Amino acid sequence: MDITKAAEALLEAYRSGVPIAPLTETFGTFTVEQAYQIQLYQVAHWQRDGRTIKGHKVGLTSGPMRRQMGVEESDFGHLTDTMFHTDAEPIRLRRYLQPRIEPEVAFVLSRDLAGPGVTAADAAAAVEFVLPALELIDSRIKDWKITLPDTIADNASSGGVVLGSTPTKLDSVDLALTGCLLARDGRVVDTGAGGAVLGHPLNALVWLANTIAAHGVTLRAGDVVLPGSITASMPVTPGQTVTATYGGLGRVTAVFAGEPA
């Protein structure tokens, strides 16, 4: 497996806006470890370009997402400063290739969290507050034809993040029981609860802290962590408005600007 060539192929997809064939077709079978090396090559490239790491995402943590993507394991990706959008601020989709949206609960950390050996108690103590969130996932792989190594290499299919503006302390809400209504243009299109994410979203934070340590990465104070989607993802197009409303957490809205003809 040529790590550099695979990573450069993905970076070219970002630049050109043209998705590429699955890496597993072009380069043959490769391991999860090699996939993370491809991801980290791109992260280093972005950092040299001046981007900063603002957090991480955990993907493929719920049954609906695993069934939708045909993948059975979780993965993680990096969130950079250029990925964040303000609640209800118009978002131009031209920067995305094949965008989909999904509702999540975002953790914001008050202290560093480093594995291995992180427990649920350690993770809970490191959370400053939680926010309602919508994640824009995207794929540089044509037609979302991904295997687990493909999506890991592609930064866990990361795209963008919309954070709500109502912080809630972790001890004032039971995230496993927190329900979510996902609406598009005012109509509810899906529902779910936090327990869909590995039984409790906090479990995804524990998994992330312990897994990411093997790659020399520590979660830092101030980081945003997305633990995974509560529902299946939904394609979005210009002109749509998507709102996620969470019991006890408030709501967050993504407005997609209409593109010029």
N, C-alpha and C positions, 0 to 999 in steps of 0.2 A: 504494500500500500504506500503510495507516494503522498505523504501528509501535505506537503507544500502544494502540489498540483491540485489536490482535492480542495484545499482551502481557497486557493486562488480562483478555482472554478466558481465557488460560492460567492466570493467577493466580486467577481465579474458579473454574476447574476444581479447583485445589488446595483452595480453601476449601470448595467444595460437595461434592467427592468424585464429581462427575459428569463423565465425559469429554465432550469437545466434538467437533464435526465437524472434519475436517482444515481447517487454516487455508487451504490451497490451494483448497478448495472454497468457503469463506466469503468469502475476500478475493481470490481469483483468483491467478494465477501471480505469484510474487515471487522475488527473487534470493537466492542464498546470503548475500550481504552484508547484505541486509535481514533475513534470518533470524537472523544473529548480532546484529544490532541489537535484535531482539525478545528474544533470549536475554539480552543485556546489560542491557536495561531491567529484566528480572525480577531479575537479580543485584543491581542497584543497589537495587531495592525490598527485597530480603532483607537487604542490608547496612544499610539504614536501620532495619530491624526488629531489628538487633543480631546478625545472623548473621555469621560470619567465613568467609573462603575458606580451605579447608584443602588444596586441590589441584585437579586436573583429571582428566578422563577422555578417552580417545580411543575413539571408537566406530567400528564397521563396518570393522574392520581385517582380519578373517579371511574366507576364502571362505564358510565355513558361515553366518556372520552376514549377509554381503552377500546370499547366496542366500535366507536366511530372510526378510530384510526387503525384498528387491527393490531394493536400493540398491547403487551401484557405487563410491561415494567415502567416504572417512573423514570424520569430523567430531569436534568436541570440545565438552565441557561443563564446567561448574564443580561442584566438590564443596564443600559447606558443612559446618560443624561438626555440624549437626543430622542429617547423613546417615550418620554412622558408628556402627556397632554393634560390640560386643565379641564376640570369638570365643565361640561356644556360648551366648551370652546370649539368652534368649527374645525374639523379635521379634514385635510385634503388626502384623499385616498390614493392619489397618483404616486405617492412614494411607496405604496405597497403593491405587491404582485398578485396575491391571491388571499385577500384578508378575510378573516373570520373573527367573530367576537364571542367572548364567554365571560360569565360573571364569577368573580372571586372575592374573597375577603383578604385584604392586604395587611400583613404585619409590618410594623415599623419598630425597629430595634432600638433599645436604649443603651445597650452595651454590646461589646463583642461577644460572639458565640462561636466557639471553636471545638470541633470534634477531634478525635473520636471520644466516645463515652458520654455524649450529651443525652440527658434524660428529658422527659416531658417537663419535669420541675425546672430543670435548667433553662429549657426553652421558654417556658412561661415567664420566668423571672427576667428574661432578656427582652421581653416585649413591652415597649412603651405604651402603644395603643394599636388598635386596628381601625382600618378604613374600608368603606365599601369601594369596590374597584371593578373595572371592566378591563379585560386584557384583549388586545388585538393580536391574535396569532397570525402568522404569515409563513409561507413556505417558498423557498427558492427552488424547491423540487417540483417539477412540472406535474400538475393535476393532483398534488398532494399524495403522490404515489410513494409513500415513505415506509421504510422499515425503521426499527429502533436506532440502528447506527446512522441512518440518513438524517433523522430528525435531531439526534444529538449533535452530529457534525454541523447541522444548520442552526446552531444555537438554540436547540429545543424549540424550533419554529417560533422564535420570539419576533414580535413586531412592534407593539406599542402598549402603553398603559394609560388608563384614565383613572385617577384617584378622586374619590369623593372628598368632601371638606368637613365631615363630621367625625372627629376622632372619638373612639369609645375605648374605655379601659377593658382589658381582657377579663378581669374578674367580675365585670358587671353584665356579662352576656355569656350564654352557653352556645358556643359556635357550632357544636354538633347539631343543635336543635334550631339554629337560625335558618328560617325559610327565606327563599328568594323568588321573586317574580321577575321574569325577563320579558320585557315588552319592546316591540318594534312598531314605531309610529302609532303608539297608544294602544296597541292590542297585545295582550299577553300571549307569548308564543312558547314559553317553557317555564317550568317551575323546578325547584330543587331545594335541598337543605344541606347545610355544612357537613353533615355526617357522611355525605357522598364522597368526601375527600379523605380517604384512608380511615374512615370512622370518625375522624375529628381533624380539622385543618392543622391543629398544633402538631399532629403526628407527621405531617409533611415537613414542618420546620425542623423537627427532630431528625428526620431522614436526611434532609438537606445538609444540616450542620455536620452530621457524621459522614455523609458521602463525599461532600466537597473537600473535606480535610485531606483525603487521599490525593487530591490534585493540587495541594499546596495553597488552598484558598480558605480564608477565614471570613465569616460574616462579621461586618463591622457595625458599630453604633451608628444609627441613622439610616442604615440600609432598609430598603423596602423588599419584602419577600412575598411573592405570590405563591400560595400553596397548591394551587390547582383549581380547575373549574368545577363548579357545582352542577352544571348541566352540560349537555353536548354543546359544541360550538355551532355558531350560526353565520353563514355568509352575510356580508354587508356590501351595500352599493352606495354611490353618491346620492345625497338627498335624503337619506334615511336618518331617523333618530332612534337610538336604542337606550332604554333605561332599565337599570337593575334596582329593585327595591328590596331591602333586607329587613327582616323583623329585628328591631332593636338597634339597627345600625344606620338607618337612613337610606338614601338613594344616591345613585351616580348616573350621569347621563353622558352619552357620546353622541355628538351631532356631526354628521358627515356632510360636508359642504357639497353642493351641486357643482359638478365640473363643467367648464365651458364646452360647448358643442365643438 
